Amino acid sequence: MASSLIACGSDDAIDSDEEARRTYLALDASIGKSLTLGFEGFGVGDNANIPDQMTTGVEAGTLLITGKVDAGNSDNKGMKLNVGMVDYSDGAVEINDDGETVLIVFNTDPDPLLQPLFDMKLMNYPNGTFLGTLIGTYFMSGDDINGEAAINVSFTGETQDDGTGATERKPGTIQITGSVVTEDGGTFVVDVTL
């Protein structure tokens, strides 16, 4: 994954901005997983509600994607996906070139209406483009990092036929920009490519 990850603020060891940076690094892989699960649900759904799609963290916990897609036969579709996490962790994630790591466990509100939301628009699928946002709150606990983190990012990218006629995201084309803000005011600017 190509990335440009910018922390706002001082370089003092684990200040609030560094906390926000580490939070995003620990959350990063789950964003790609969430998108993949959403597209898988989109491909097999036969009505407005996509079938629940679940996977596990590398270390522990579960990631559940639920949601809805526009009805009808248009090749332009809107899709809203709720992100549910229970004790989810992708394990120790490297945070610098010295090989130091951080391990954070994430949860979300059990109520889907209060979970982080992917709001996406697919255009000219399967071989088309998509854009959208991910906005919501994650609850975190781990290596000196506890509390809430609010993510607000936008993304654009391309879609492709997965070989069966279903739609999947095209790797290497997804640009994500925005921010993660922790409850103590730490801010991390996100600019990554998936």
LUMSEPA-269238 format. One line per 4 residues: their letters; for each residue x, y, z of N, C-alpha, C, O, CB. Coordinates in nm, 3 decimals. Each point is the difference from the previous one (the first is absolute). Glycine has a CB too. Example, Ala and Ser with C-alpha at 12.3 -4.5 7.8 and 13.67 -1.06 7.14 Angstrom:
% residues 2
AS	1.319/-0.569/0.780/-0.089/0.119/0.000/0.090/0.120/0.000/0.104/-0.002/0.066/-0.293/-0.115/0.059; 0.154/0.222/-0.197/0.082/0.119/0.006/-0.077/0.109/0.073/0.051/0.111/0.017/0.067/-0.174/-0.232 $
//
This chain:
% residues 194
MASS	0.083/-0.118/0.000/-0.083/0.118/0.000/0.087/0.124/0.000/0.085/0.016/0.087/-0.266/-0.140/0.032; 0.161/0.212/-0.216/0.071/0.127/-0.002/-0.069/0.095/0.095/-0.123/0.000/0.008/0.199/-0.037/-0.245; 0.000/0.119/0.309/-0.065/0.088/0.094/0.080/0.126/0.023/0.122/0.003/-0.017/-0.224/-0.199/0.125; 0.030/0.300/-0.067/0.059/0.123/0.049/-0.075/0.034/0.125/-0.113/0.048/-0.007/0.182/0.034/-0.224 $
LIAC	-0.010/-0.107/0.348/-0.068/0.013/0.127/0.062/0.113/0.079/0.118/-0.003/0.033/-0.174/-0.242/-0.034; -0.025/0.347/0.031/0.052/0.124/0.055/-0.058/0.022/0.138/-0.122/0.011/0.015/0.146/0.086/-0.246; 0.061/-0.090/0.334/-0.048/0.033/0.133/0.007/0.150/0.020/0.098/0.064/-0.038/-0.022/-0.287/0.126; -0.182/0.279/-0.028/-0.002/0.143/0.027/0.046/0.023/0.143/-0.054/-0.061/0.092/-0.135/0.098/-0.259 $
GSDD	0.287/0.050/0.187/0.044/0.030/0.135/0.145/-0.037/0.022/0.075/-0.022/-0.094/-0.306/-0.012/0.171; 0.269/0.027/0.051/0.139/-0.022/0.036/0.037/-0.146/-0.013/-0.085/-0.086/-0.022/0.075/0.279/0.176; 0.142/-0.220/-0.141/0.050/-0.136/-0.010/0.023/-0.063/0.137/0.061/-0.106/0.010/0.045/0.167/-0.227; -0.156/0.004/0.324/0.021/-0.055/0.133/-0.061/-0.139/0.008/-0.108/-0.026/-0.053/0.107/0.257/0.152 $
AIDS	0.075/-0.322/-0.030/-0.043/-0.140/0.004/-0.138/-0.010/0.065/-0.024/0.053/0.108/0.263/-0.129/-0.095; -0.319/0.015/-0.076/-0.142/-0.027/0.007/-0.078/0.118/0.053/-0.063/-0.006/0.106/0.117/-0.232/-0.073; -0.049/0.347/-0.109/-0.093/0.110/0.020/-0.132/-0.038/-0.067/-0.012/-0.108/-0.058/0.201/0.281/0.067; -0.287/-0.083/0.000/-0.133/-0.036/-0.050/-0.003/-0.023/-0.150/-0.075/-0.085/-0.048/-0.021/0.215/0.235 $
DEEA	0.178/-0.056/-0.263/0.003/-0.020/-0.145/0.065/-0.133/-0.036/-0.041/-0.067/-0.095/0.050/0.315/0.063; 0.094/-0.286/0.108/0.062/-0.131/-0.023/-0.098/-0.112/0.035/-0.003/-0.103/-0.066/0.231/0.201/0.115; -0.308/-0.076/0.054/-0.104/-0.097/0.035/-0.097/-0.017/-0.116/-0.039/-0.113/-0.033/0.061/0.174/0.276; -0.062/0.049/-0.305/-0.091/-0.007/-0.114/0.065/-0.072/-0.118/-0.065/-0.077/-0.070/-0.044/0.291/0.145 $
RRTY	0.239/-0.189/-0.097/0.071/-0.067/-0.109/0.003/-0.151/0.023/-0.028/-0.078/-0.091/0.169/0.284/0.056; -0.107/-0.247/0.156/0.007/-0.143/0.031/-0.138/-0.065/-0.011/-0.012/-0.115/-0.043/0.207/0.159/0.195; -0.296/0.030/-0.113/-0.136/-0.051/-0.013/-0.031/-0.032/-0.146/-0.053/-0.107/-0.030/-0.018/0.239/0.231; 0.103/-0.039/-0.291/-0.030/-0.025/-0.140/0.081/-0.119/-0.054/-0.053/-0.084/-0.072/0.001/0.327/0.042 $
LALD	0.179/-0.249/0.066/0.082/-0.111/-0.049/-0.058/-0.135/0.042/0.003/-0.096/-0.077/0.199/0.244/0.087; -0.255/-0.155/0.113/-0.058/-0.124/0.048/-0.135/-0.029/-0.065/-0.043/-0.116/-0.007/0.162/0.150/0.223; -0.186/0.071/-0.265/-0.132/-0.014/-0.060/0.006/-0.019/-0.151/-0.095/-0.047/-0.061/0.005/0.187/0.243; 0.202/-0.104/-0.241/0.013/0.010/-0.146/-0.045/-0.126/-0.074/-0.080/0.009/-0.093/0.267/0.148/0.131 $
ASIG	-0.137/-0.273/0.001/-0.031/-0.123/-0.074/-0.149/-0.031/0.003/-0.053/-0.058/-0.094/0.280/-0.028/0.148; -0.294/0.124/0.054/-0.143/-0.031/0.011/-0.083/0.080/-0.099/-0.109/-0.043/-0.038/0.144/-0.010/0.278; 0.015/0.168/-0.283/-0.075/0.079/-0.098/-0.005/-0.073/-0.134/-0.106/-0.009/-0.062/0.176/0.222/0.178; 0.043/-0.267/-0.158/0.002/-0.080/-0.122/-0.088/-0.123/0.012/-0.072/-0.035/-0.093/0.301/0.117/0.047 $
KSLT	-0.224/-0.149/0.164/-0.085/-0.117/0.021/-0.147/0.038/-0.007/-0.081/-0.074/-0.058/0.259/-0.028/0.201; -0.214/0.216/-0.084/-0.139/0.044/0.000/-0.051/0.023/-0.141/-0.111/-0.041/-0.034/0.146/0.145/0.258; 0.047/-0.039/-0.306/-0.038/0.022/-0.139/-0.018/-0.132/-0.074/-0.097/-0.018/-0.075/0.219/0.236/0.078; -0.029/-0.311/0.017/-0.009/-0.129/-0.066/-0.127/-0.074/0.040/-0.070/-0.055/-0.085/0.320/0.043/0.078 $
LGFE	-0.281/0.011/0.137/-0.121/-0.066/0.047/-0.125/0.066/-0.058/-0.095/-0.068/-0.037/0.214/0.004/0.247; -0.117/0.197/-0.218/-0.114/0.070/-0.056/-0.026/-0.038/-0.144/-0.114/-0.023/-0.040/0.160/0.210/0.194; 0.061/-0.195/-0.233/-0.015/-0.039/-0.140/-0.045/-0.146/-0.013/-0.076/-0.034/-0.090/0.252/0.201/0.027; -0.128/-0.252/0.154/-0.044/-0.140/-0.003/-0.150/-0.010/0.030/-0.072/-0.076/-0.065/0.301/0.001/0.137 $
GFGV	-0.275/0.152/0.025/-0.142/0.002/0.031/-0.083/0.056/-0.114/-0.109/-0.048/-0.029/0.166/0.071/0.267; -0.003/0.080/-0.302/-0.067/0.059/-0.116/-0.015/-0.102/-0.112/-0.102/-0.002/-0.069/0.195/0.227/0.131; 0.008/-0.309/-0.079/-0.002/-0.097/-0.109/-0.099/-0.113/0.019/-0.050/-0.056/-0.098/0.284/0.112/0.061; -0.264/-0.091/0.163/-0.089/-0.114/0.023/-0.139/0.041/0.046/-0.089/-0.084/0.009/0.289/-0.049/0.048 $
GDNA	-0.219/0.260/-0.028/-0.131/0.044/0.047/-0.104/-0.001/-0.112/0.032/0.030/-0.115/0.082/0.110/0.285; -0.238/-0.175/-0.135/-0.107/0.001/-0.100/-0.113/0.095/0.038/-0.107/-0.004/-0.061/0.166/-0.231/0.005; -0.035/0.320/0.156/-0.097/0.104/0.034/0.075/0.118/0.059/0.123/0.005/-0.007/-0.306/-0.177/0.048; 0.111/0.266/0.017/0.062/0.123/0.048/0.099/-0.024/0.113/0.099/0.073/0.011/-0.303/0.048/-0.078 $
NIPD	0.180/-0.221/0.151/0.090/-0.030/0.110/0.105/-0.100/-0.046/-0.033/-0.109/-0.047/-0.149/0.154/0.215; 0.310/-0.009/-0.153/0.104/-0.096/-0.036/0.011/-0.105/0.112/-0.023/0.033/0.116/0.149/0.144/-0.251; -0.092/-0.300/0.102/0.021/-0.101/0.104/0.114/0.043/0.093/0.099/0.058/-0.045/-0.183/-0.239/-0.110; 0.070/0.150/0.284/0.108/0.031/0.094/0.129/-0.064/-0.047/0.002/-0.116/-0.042/-0.168/0.133/0.232 $
QMTT	0.274/0.060/-0.180/0.132/-0.049/-0.040/0.094/0.014/0.119/0.012/0.107/0.058/-0.051/-0.042/-0.301; 0.107/-0.174/0.280/0.084/0.002/0.120/0.138/-0.058/-0.029/0.016/-0.091/-0.080/-0.220/0.071/0.222; 0.303/0.077/-0.072/0.133/-0.057/0.002/0.057/0.020/0.139/-0.064/0.059/0.087/0.099/-0.014/-0.335; 0.086/-0.094/0.269/0.065/0.012/0.130/0.125/0.086/-0.011/0.056/0.018/-0.108/-0.145/-0.243/0.175 $
GVEA	0.131/0.278/0.048/0.126/0.070/0.004/0.116/-0.097/-0.006/-0.016/-0.118/0.033/-0.090/0.301/0.098; 0.222/-0.135/-0.172/0.119/-0.086/-0.004/0.030/-0.054/0.140/0.038/-0.116/0.015/0.053/0.248/-0.210; -0.108/-0.047/0.295/0.029/-0.038/0.138/-0.124/-0.055/0.071/0.006/-0.104/0.066/0.173/0.279/-0.060; -0.291/-0.104/-0.020/-0.120/-0.037/0.076/-0.119/0.080/-0.049/0.013/0.098/-0.073/0.128/-0.156/0.273 $
GTLL	-0.259/0.013/-0.157/-0.120/0.078/-0.021/-0.064/-0.016/-0.136/0.049/-0.073/-0.086/0.045/0.230/0.243; -0.206/-0.087/-0.174/-0.077/-0.011/-0.123/-0.029/0.136/-0.061/-0.007/0.102/0.069/-0.095/-0.312/0.018; 0.085/0.209/-0.218/-0.039/0.116/-0.079/-0.124/-0.040/-0.079/0.005/-0.093/-0.081/0.235/0.182/0.064; -0.351/-0.020/0.040/-0.127/-0.032/-0.065/-0.046/0.119/-0.083/-0.011/0.112/0.051/-0.051/-0.270/0.137 $
ITGK	0.035/0.133/-0.316/-0.051/0.104/-0.089/-0.146/-0.031/-0.033/-0.032/-0.108/-0.048/0.263/0.148/-0.049; -0.317/0.057/0.125/-0.142/-0.010/-0.035/-0.036/0.124/-0.080/0.075/0.097/-0.002/-0.129/-0.235/0.209; -0.061/0.136/-0.273/-0.037/0.120/-0.071/-0.101/-0.020/-0.110/-0.064/-0.105/-0.011/0.284/0.187/0.064; -0.232/0.022/-0.136/-0.100/0.002/-0.106/0.061/0.052/-0.129/0.099/0.073/-0.001/-0.279/-0.038/0.171 $
VDAG	0.117/-0.077/-0.281/0.040/0.047/-0.132/-0.127/0.042/-0.073/-0.107/-0.056/0.023/0.312/-0.096/-0.030; -0.193/0.251/-0.080/-0.115/0.044/-0.078/-0.060/-0.116/-0.078/0.072/-0.084/-0.054/0.027/0.313/0.037; -0.231/-0.233/0.011/-0.069/-0.101/-0.081/-0.001/0.043/-0.147/0.032/0.114/-0.032/-0.175/-0.179/0.231; 0.104/-0.027/-0.286/-0.011/0.032/-0.142/0.115/-0.055/-0.082/0.093/-0.060/0.054/-0.215/0.263/0.010 $
NSDN	0.115/-0.182/-0.195/0.096/-0.058/-0.093/0.102/0.098/-0.055/0.074/-0.034/-0.092/-0.248/-0.126/0.034; 0.181/0.280/0.111/0.095/0.099/-0.048/0.143/-0.045/0.026/0.027/-0.073/0.095/-0.195/0.254/-0.054; 0.262/-0.137/-0.129/0.141/-0.031/0.025/0.066/0.109/0.085/0.122/0.005/0.010/-0.113/-0.129/-0.227; -0.090/0.210/0.278/0.045/0.096/0.100/-0.077/-0.031/0.129/-0.123/0.001/0.001/0.177/0.179/-0.176 $
KGMK	0.018/-0.207/0.282/-0.064/-0.043/0.125/0.057/0.076/0.119/0.118/0.034/0.003/-0.157/-0.261/-0.102; -0.047/0.252/0.197/0.044/0.049/0.128/0.005/-0.115/0.099/-0.083/-0.091/-0.006/-0.013/0.318/-0.042; 0.192/-0.223/0.140/0.014/-0.108/0.099/0.039/0.062/0.133/0.092/0.081/0.007/-0.025/-0.248/-0.186; -0.137/0.127/0.285/0.030/0.046/0.135/0.034/-0.122/0.085/-0.080/-0.093/0.012/-0.075/0.295/-0.035 $
LNVG	0.273/-0.200/0.082/0.051/-0.115/0.075/0.032/0.040/0.143/0.071/0.097/0.024/0.022/-0.195/-0.235; -0.147/0.023/0.307/0.032/0.020/0.141/0.116/-0.090/0.039/0.005/-0.116/-0.039/-0.244/0.179/0.089; 0.333/-0.008/0.028/0.120/-0.071/0.042/-0.013/-0.038/0.147/0.003/0.086/0.088/0.138/0.038/-0.259; -0.157/-0.254/0.197/-0.010/-0.048/0.137/0.125/-0.077/0.041/0.041/-0.093/-0.068/-0.289/0.083/0.044 $
MVDY	0.308/0.049/0.135/0.119/-0.069/0.051/-0.023/-0.044/0.144/-0.057/0.074/0.081/0.204/0.061/-0.234; -0.102/-0.256/0.183/-0.002/-0.051/0.137/0.139/-0.051/0.033/0.044/-0.101/-0.055/-0.290/0.039/0.041; 0.314/0.132/0.105/0.136/-0.038/0.044/0.091/-0.031/-0.118/0.072/-0.099/0.000/-0.170/0.008/0.211; 0.093/0.177/-0.311/0.071/-0.023/-0.126/0.143/0.053/0.007/0.024/0.112/0.045/-0.241/-0.099/-0.169 $
SDGA	0.313/-0.095/0.079/0.139/0.043/-0.008/0.072/-0.075/-0.111/-0.014/-0.122/-0.014/0.014/0.176/0.260; 0.078/0.021/-0.324/0.086/-0.063/-0.100/0.140/-0.025/0.054/0.094/-0.021/-0.077/-0.227/0.132/-0.102; 0.147/-0.109/0.312/0.127/-0.033/0.061/0.095/0.118/0.005/-0.038/0.114/-0.021/0.006/-0.345/-0.057; 0.157/0.200/0.107/0.104/0.103/0.012/0.031/0.060/-0.137/0.028/-0.073/-0.095/0.069/-0.045/0.296 $
VEIN	-0.103/0.250/-0.209/0.024/0.072/-0.125/0.123/0.088/0.017/0.012/0.072/0.099/-0.260/-0.074/-0.157; 0.338/-0.002/-0.038/0.121/0.083/0.009/-0.036/0.147/-0.011/-0.083/0.039/-0.081/0.219/-0.224/-0.019; -0.070/0.267/0.184/-0.030/0.143/0.003/0.119/0.086/-0.041/-0.014/0.122/-0.014/-0.152/-0.169/0.192; 0.283/-0.014/-0.196/0.116/0.078/-0.045/0.103/-0.094/-0.063/-0.016/-0.122/-0.001/-0.024/0.295/0.183 $
DDGE	0.146/-0.111/-0.233/0.104/-0.078/-0.068/0.086/-0.082/0.094/0.079/-0.084/-0.044/-0.077/0.259/-0.130; -0.015/-0.151/0.306/0.076/-0.077/0.098/-0.068/-0.132/0.037/0.051/-0.077/0.081/0.038/0.291/0.007; -0.204/-0.239/-0.148/-0.070/-0.125/0.027/-0.088/0.002/0.123/-0.054/-0.104/0.038/0.239/-0.006/-0.148; -0.201/0.227/0.174/-0.091/0.008/0.114/-0.143/-0.026/-0.048/-0.035/0.033/-0.114/0.188/0.131/0.232 $
TVLI	-0.233/-0.222/-0.031/-0.136/-0.036/-0.038/-0.102/0.053/0.101/0.034/0.038/0.112/0.055/-0.243/-0.225; -0.214/0.206/0.070/-0.111/0.033/0.088/-0.110/-0.104/-0.025/-0.021/-0.044/-0.113/0.078/0.294/0.113; -0.126/-0.288/0.106/-0.112/-0.092/-0.010/-0.121/0.066/0.062/0.001/0.034/0.118/0.152/-0.238/-0.111; -0.257/0.223/-0.086/-0.122/0.065/0.045/-0.119/-0.089/-0.031/-0.008/-0.061/-0.107/0.110/0.290/0.072 $
VFNT	-0.195/-0.237/0.130/-0.125/-0.074/-0.018/-0.111/0.101/-0.023/-0.012/0.099/0.072/0.093/-0.291/0.075; -0.164/0.166/-0.249/-0.107/0.092/-0.036/-0.137/-0.062/0.023/-0.021/-0.120/-0.019/0.172/0.225/-0.151; -0.245/-0.020/0.211/-0.141/-0.034/0.007/-0.081/0.115/-0.060/0.048/0.113/-0.008/-0.011/-0.257/0.215; -0.158/0.113/-0.248/-0.093/0.104/-0.043/-0.129/-0.017/0.079/-0.019/-0.100/0.069/0.121/0.110/-0.302 $
DPDP	-0.190/0.088/0.222/-0.129/-0.008/0.067/-0.075/-0.124/-0.052/0.004/-0.027/-0.120/-0.012/0.280/0.148; -0.060/-0.326/0.059/-0.075/-0.117/-0.048/-0.120/0.036/-0.087/-0.050/-0.084/-0.074/0.123/-0.033/0.279; -0.120/0.240/-0.196/-0.114/0.045/-0.081/0.050/0.039/-0.138/0.078/0.095/-0.012/-0.201/-0.015/0.218; 0.080/-0.149/-0.313/0.049/0.034/-0.134/-0.022/0.146/-0.038/0.078/0.057/-0.076/-0.124/-0.291/0.012 $
LLQP	-0.060/0.296/0.117/-0.027/0.140/-0.032/0.105/0.094/0.056/0.011/0.115/-0.043/-0.253/-0.170/0.038; 0.320/0.007/0.103/0.103/0.082/0.063/0.141/-0.044/-0.039/0.098/0.052/0.053/-0.255/-0.012/0.137; 0.167/-0.134/-0.280/0.131/-0.051/-0.042/0.059/0.088/-0.110/-0.072/0.074/-0.067/0.001/-0.307/0.128; 0.204/0.225/-0.081/0.062/0.068/-0.115/-0.072/-0.041/-0.129/-0.039/-0.115/-0.017/0.262/0.122/0.137 $
LFDM	-0.239/0.091/-0.210/-0.080/-0.023/-0.121/0.081/0.030/-0.126/0.053/0.109/-0.017/-0.260/-0.052/0.145; 0.215/-0.158/-0.215/0.045/0.022/-0.137/-0.121/0.044/-0.083/-0.100/-0.071/-0.005/0.288/-0.103/0.028; -0.179/0.289/-0.087/-0.105/0.049/-0.089/0.063/0.010/-0.139/0.082/0.089/-0.024/-0.205/0.040/0.211; 0.086/-0.220/-0.278/0.072/-0.012/-0.127/-0.093/0.013/-0.120/-0.120/-0.030/0.008/0.286/-0.116/0.105 $
KLMN	-0.109/0.191/-0.223/-0.068/0.005/-0.128/0.083/-0.074/-0.102/0.116/0.034/-0.023/-0.224/0.187/0.081; 0.049/-0.324/-0.120/0.067/-0.077/-0.105/-0.054/0.045/-0.135/-0.121/0.011/-0.019/0.154/-0.210/0.174; 0.057/0.225/-0.249/-0.039/0.050/-0.131/0.055/-0.090/-0.110/0.119/-0.032/-0.003/-0.124/0.267/0.093; -0.083/-0.274/-0.180/0.036/-0.081/-0.117/0.070/-0.131/0.038/0.095/-0.043/-0.066/-0.074/0.254/-0.064 $
YPNG	-0.070/-0.273/0.237/0.060/-0.127/0.042/-0.040/-0.111/-0.095/-0.103/0.016/-0.065/0.103/0.061/0.304; 0.071/-0.188/-0.252/0.113/-0.036/0.087/0.131/0.070/-0.033/0.082/0.020/0.090/-0.190/-0.237/-0.064; 0.131/0.255/-0.151/0.127/0.065/-0.035/-0.019/0.150/-0.002/-0.010/0.062/-0.106/0.082/-0.263/-0.030; -0.077/0.260/0.255/-0.030/0.141/0.011/0.078/0.067/0.111/0.117/-0.030/0.022/-0.340/-0.017/-0.111 $
TFLG	0.157/0.138/0.157/0.063/0.076/0.107/-0.093/0.004/0.121/-0.119/-0.030/-0.011/0.248/0.170/-0.157; -0.073/-0.103/0.282/-0.084/0.024/0.116/0.062/0.107/0.088/0.121/0.026/-0.007/-0.204/-0.263/-0.001; -0.001/0.298/0.089/0.046/0.102/0.094/-0.089/-0.007/0.123/-0.107/-0.060/-0.002/0.193/0.210/-0.186; -0.038/-0.088/0.295/-0.080/-0.003/0.121/0.073/0.054/0.120/0.106/0.062/-0.011/-0.224/-0.254/-0.082 $
TLIG	0.060/0.165/0.209/0.056/0.045/0.128/-0.009/-0.113/0.102/-0.083/-0.090/-0.012/0.019/0.330/-0.039; 0.150/-0.232/0.151/-0.010/-0.083/0.121/0.005/0.096/0.117/0.100/0.068/0.022/0.011/-0.272/-0.131; -0.221/0.209/0.185/-0.011/0.092/0.113/-0.053/-0.075/0.120/-0.099/-0.074/-0.011/0.061/0.270/-0.145; 0.102/-0.179/0.271/-0.052/-0.062/0.121/0.102/-0.011/0.111/0.113/0.048/-0.013/-0.267/-0.173/-0.130 $
TYFM	0.112/0.062/0.252/0.080/-0.009/0.121/0.038/-0.145/0.031/-0.083/-0.090/-0.004/-0.030/0.296/0.092; 0.241/-0.224/-0.058/0.052/-0.129/0.044/0.046/0.014/0.145/0.055/0.103/0.039/0.018/-0.166/-0.276; -0.097/-0.041/0.318/0.047/-0.004/0.138/0.125/-0.088/0.004/0.001/-0.110/-0.055/-0.237/0.143/0.148; 0.340/0.017/-0.028/0.130/-0.069/-0.009/0.061/-0.020/0.138/-0.023/0.078/0.092/0.058/0.021/-0.318 $
SGDD	0.043/-0.205/0.236/0.078/-0.027/0.121/0.124/-0.076/-0.042/-0.004/-0.082/-0.091/-0.203/0.078/0.239; 0.318/0.034/-0.080/0.123/-0.068/-0.037/0.121/0.065/0.059/-0.006/0.054/0.110/-0.101/-0.125/-0.318; 0.218/0.067/0.136/0.129/0.047/0.048/-0.001/0.150/0.026/0.031/0.080/-0.089/0.080/-0.265/-0.037; -0.147/0.224/0.250/-0.004/0.140/0.042/-0.098/0.083/-0.082/0.011/0.122/-0.002/0.225/-0.144/0.074 $
INGE	-0.331/-0.042/-0.139/-0.098/0.070/-0.082/-0.138/-0.052/0.037/-0.031/-0.117/-0.021/0.198/0.151/-0.169; -0.250/0.055/0.245/-0.134/-0.038/0.041/-0.096/0.115/-0.027/0.040/0.116/0.002/0.053/-0.271/0.174; -0.218/0.121/-0.202/-0.099/0.105/-0.021/-0.070/-0.014/-0.133/-0.019/-0.110/-0.051/0.153/0.260/0.194; -0.172/-0.035/-0.200/-0.073/0.002/-0.125/0.082/0.066/-0.110/0.083/0.087/0.027/-0.298/-0.080/0.100 $
AAIN	0.190/-0.049/-0.249/0.062/0.063/-0.117/-0.108/0.020/-0.105/-0.073/-0.093/-0.035/0.299/-0.014/0.084; -0.235/0.229/-0.099/-0.096/0.033/-0.105/0.072/0.003/-0.134/0.098/0.073/-0.017/-0.241/0.060/0.179; 0.095/-0.213/-0.257/0.060/-0.001/-0.133/-0.094/0.071/-0.097/-0.122/-0.018/0.005/0.245/-0.199/0.044; -0.065/0.297/-0.136/-0.077/0.070/-0.102/0.086/0.005/-0.125/0.085/0.089/-0.015/-0.212/0.051/0.187 $
VSFT	0.107/-0.235/-0.263/0.081/-0.008/-0.120/-0.089/-0.011/-0.123/-0.113/-0.049/0.006/0.299/-0.061/0.125; -0.131/0.157/-0.244/-0.064/-0.016/-0.130/0.087/-0.091/-0.085/0.120/-0.010/0.022/-0.228/0.239/-0.007; 0.047/-0.297/-0.111/0.078/-0.087/-0.086/-0.058/-0.003/-0.140/-0.119/0.019/-0.022/0.183/-0.158/0.221; 0.026/0.114/-0.294/-0.037/-0.020/-0.139/0.079/-0.119/-0.052/0.108/-0.030/0.052/-0.161/0.277/-0.087 $
GETQ	0.002/-0.314/-0.065/0.073/-0.113/-0.056/-0.071/-0.061/-0.118/-0.100/0.053/-0.049/0.193/-0.096/0.273; -0.040/-0.069/-0.268/-0.055/-0.071/-0.115/-0.053/-0.137/0.043/0.046/-0.058/0.098/0.113/0.179/-0.251; -0.256/-0.170/0.076/-0.052/-0.134/0.021/0.029/-0.085/-0.123/0.030/0.051/-0.108/-0.212/0.037/0.260; 0.172/-0.219/-0.133/0.024/-0.092/-0.111/-0.084/-0.126/0.018/-0.047/-0.030/0.110/0.281/0.120/-0.138 $
DDGT	-0.252/-0.162/-0.082/-0.066/-0.130/0.004/0.094/-0.099/0.069/0.119/-0.005/-0.030/-0.251/0.055/-0.183; 0.078/-0.128/0.307/0.085/-0.094/0.073/0.019/-0.132/-0.074/0.059/-0.094/0.054/-0.138/0.198/0.156; 0.029/-0.111/-0.334/0.013/-0.122/-0.078/-0.125/-0.084/-0.002/-0.012/-0.094/-0.079/0.249/0.098/0.133; -0.332/0.030/0.034/-0.127/-0.074/0.006/-0.119/0.088/-0.037/-0.115/-0.044/0.005/0.213/-0.103/0.171 $
GATE	-0.069/0.272/-0.213/-0.107/0.095/-0.027/-0.031/0.089/0.117/-0.074/0.098/-0.016/-0.018/-0.260/-0.142; 0.146/0.132/0.276/-0.019/0.084/0.117/0.102/0.114/-0.001/0.097/-0.003/-0.075/-0.187/-0.194/0.206; 0.066/0.296/-0.046/0.085/0.119/0.006/0.092/-0.006/0.120/-0.042/-0.039/0.109/-0.136/0.171/-0.224; 0.303/-0.092/0.096/0.095/0.011/0.110/0.079/0.129/-0.016/0.007/0.057/-0.109/0.009/-0.308/0.131 $
RKPG	0.045/0.297/0.088/0.085/0.118/-0.010/0.129/-0.039/-0.072/0.048/-0.112/0.014/-0.146/0.211/0.198; 0.152/-0.006/-0.289/0.123/-0.026/-0.074/0.119/0.041/0.086/0.018/0.119/0.027/-0.136/-0.083/-0.249; 0.199/-0.132/0.265/0.113/0.032/0.089/0.093/0.103/-0.062/0.024/0.002/-0.120/-0.039/-0.232/0.214; 0.067/0.316/-0.007/0.096/0.101/-0.043/-0.062/0.126/-0.054/0.072/0.094/-0.037/0.078/-0.276/-0.010 $
TIQI	-0.285/0.188/0.040/-0.066/0.118/-0.056/-0.077/0.081/0.103/-0.053/0.107/-0.032/0.036/-0.230/-0.180; 0.011/0.075/0.336/-0.085/0.064/0.100/0.079/0.105/0.076/0.095/-0.033/0.071/-0.233/-0.178/-0.050; 0.100/0.337/-0.035/0.066/0.111/0.068/-0.087/0.043/0.117/-0.118/0.032/-0.018/0.230/0.044/-0.196; -0.056/-0.076/0.335/-0.073/0.036/0.121/0.065/0.122/0.063/0.120/0.001/0.025/-0.188/-0.242/0.013 $
TGSV	-0.012/0.345/-0.013/0.050/0.122/0.062/-0.097/0.044/0.109/-0.120/-0.024/-0.009/0.236/0.093/-0.205; -0.062/-0.005/0.317/-0.085/0.049/0.107/0.076/0.006/0.130/0.117/0.037/0.002/-0.316/-0.130/-0.116; 0.133/0.058/0.225/0.065/0.013/0.130/-0.055/-0.099/0.101/-0.112/-0.051/-0.012/0.152/0.291/-0.037; 0.043/-0.266/0.149/-0.040/-0.070/0.122/0.025/0.095/0.115/0.108/0.058/0.011/-0.054/-0.289/-0.108 $
VTED	-0.154/0.248/0.184/0.012/0.090/0.115/-0.033/-0.080/0.125/-0.108/-0.059/0.010/0.047/0.264/-0.150; 0.153/-0.205/0.237/-0.024/-0.069/0.126/-0.073/0.093/0.095/-0.005/0.121/-0.022/0.210/-0.264/-0.011; -0.262/0.085/0.140/-0.084/0.081/0.088/0.076/0.107/0.076/-0.060/0.096/0.048/-0.086/-0.292/-0.027; 0.279/0.183/-0.010/0.078/0.105/0.065/0.052/0.103/-0.100/0.085/0.082/0.035/-0.021/-0.247/0.142 $
GGTF	-0.114/0.161/-0.299/0.033/0.103/-0.098/0.113/-0.033/-0.094/0.032/0.081/-0.087/-0.112/0.075/0.251; 0.142/-0.272/-0.151/0.105/-0.038/-0.094/-0.055/-0.018/-0.140/-0.109/-0.054/-0.018/0.234/-0.055/0.204; -0.049/0.155/-0.286/-0.046/-0.006/-0.138/0.105/-0.064/-0.088/0.120/0.026/0.013/-0.259/0.178/0.022; 0.093/-0.290/-0.124/0.087/-0.063/-0.098/-0.062/0.016/-0.137/-0.116/-0.037/-0.021/0.201/-0.128/0.192 $
VVDV	-0.009/0.220/-0.264/-0.048/0.019/-0.137/0.029/-0.125/-0.081/0.114/-0.047/-0.006/-0.076/0.297/0.022; -0.141/-0.304/-0.078/0.009/-0.125/-0.075/0.009/0.030/-0.149/-0.080/0.077/-0.054/-0.051/-0.198/0.233; 0.228/0.059/-0.245/0.012/0.009/-0.146/0.067/-0.129/-0.046/0.122/-0.009/-0.006/-0.106/0.266/0.005; -0.098/-0.359/-0.031/0.053/-0.132/-0.032/-0.062/-0.054/-0.128/-0.106/0.045/-0.043/0.143/-0.088/0.287 $
TL	0.032/-0.054/-0.302/-0.051/-0.070/-0.118/-0.009/-0.148/0.032/0.096/-0.060/0.050/0.004/0.233/-0.206; -0.215/-0.233/0.128/-0.021/-0.144/0.022/0.001/-0.074/-0.133/-0.016/-0.122/-0.003/-0.118/0.170/0.212 $
//
